[in-house]
């Protein structure tokens, strides 16, 4: 009875977004434990994580790469954290969905810098497994799909970007990003705060679009992809036209968290732009029956689930990681000076 009362009281204290995330986490665990197909939506808030050099070295060693020094090439610690967490998210997702050990995971990139899994797998319900990573500000986000191609993007509030510009200043320098119609839709939102949110959503959707395709900066200008966003804020319905042509085969999803906007895009495998063809060759079902494609595109989009850095580590590394962090905490703790007392303490 005590547990039920305590749980109910705690449950009542959570807001709607937290309840939704708990439900998403429970569904994720149920699917994983029962072996059901699953698409992941993960994010990590790195703002409160302050790793030492030793911790960063330990984590880098867990995720083999053909460029292990890439993380440390960043001068700012925040950039190092985001880069490293992106690697950890990738390996954790591949291990979770496909059961591939971290040491056997090999990641490649298309000519447009889209990451993809090179390691073969035999999970029948994920013949086209692919993933995408995005990071900005305090968040690093990941999305995976099993049949469709996926893109993800996170857009920080304008006030938290590296260049703290106002909305009008952004329009003056980035008008090529938005079409005239999009600019008008954003400007008519009213207050600068509302315009800022609208700009974030459009920017994030465009990034998710090109990241799913895989051609990155080669898709230029971004205003070629024109978005119309209908529906209320809690149930937005984005649609895209490319070079003036509607693309109903693309589906997009938006989610807000702490002023950040997260976009996820889904598209048929044929949407991939892969100049060399290495990524495309990893997909076992490049041509999907219309019914299968429609079901995959229309499937519910999972809500993002928050993970900690520790959540992303393989089980065999947890003890050593915990010991390392505990040792660092002991070294960082202020020493307590002891003075003799009259009773000899």
C-alpha positions, 0 to 999 in steps of 0.5 A: 500500500505504501508503494502504491501511495508513494508512486501515485504521489510521485506520478502526480508531481510529474508534468505532461511531458515527463509522463509521456517520456516515462511511457515512451521509456516503458514501451521501449523496455517492453519492446526490447525485452520481448524482441519486438521491432523498435525505432529509437529516439534518444537524447543526452543533456550534456550541460551538467556533465563535466568529465575529466581528461581521464574519463574522456580517454576511457570513453574514447577507448570504448568506441573504436574509430578510424579517427580516434583523435577526432574528439580531442581535436576540438578546442572547447570542452563542450564540443568534445563532449558533444562529439564523444556523446554522439559516438557513444549514442551510435554504438549504444543504439547499434548494440541495443537494436542489433546486438552487435558488440561495441568492438565489432561496430564499424561506422562509415560515412557517405560523401555527404558525411551521413554516418552509416553502419558498415558491420553486417547483421542478421536482424530480419525486422531491421533490414534497412537499419540506419541512424542519424545524430545531431547536436547543438547546445546542451543536447545530443540526439539520435534517431534510428529506423529499420525500413525508412531512411531517417534524419534528425536535428536539434535546434537550440533557442537563438539566445543559446547559439554561438552567435547570440543574434536576434530574429531580425538579424537572422533574417538579414543574414540567413534569408537564403535558408527560408523561402519567401513564403516561409519568411512570411509565415515566420514573421507573422507569428507576432512577438520575437519569441514566437518568431524565434520558435518558428524559425527554429522549427523550419531550420530544424526540419530542413536539416533533418531533411538533408541529413536523411538524404545524405547529401548535406551541404550539396543540397543548396540553397536550403530554401529549395525545401519549403515547409508548411507547418500546420496543426497546434503546437503539441501536434504539428504536421509539417509537409515539404515541397522540394523545388516547388513539387510536393513530396508526400512520401516524406514524413516529419515529426517535431518535439519541443524540450526546454526551448529546443526543437527536435525534428525527425524525418522519414523517407523511402530508401530511394530518397538517399543520395549516396554518390559512392554507393557504400551506404546504399549497399548496406540496405537489404530492402532498397525496394519496398512494397507500397503497403510496407512503405506506407505502414513504415512511413505512417508508424507512430513516432516514438517520443525522445527518451533521455539517457545519461552517459552511463546508460550508453556504456556496455555492461562490461565497462560499467564497473571500471567506469564507476570506479573511475568516476568515484575516484575523480569525485574523491580527488575533487572533494575538498579536504577536511582539516582535522584539529586536535580536540581537548579529548584527543579526537 
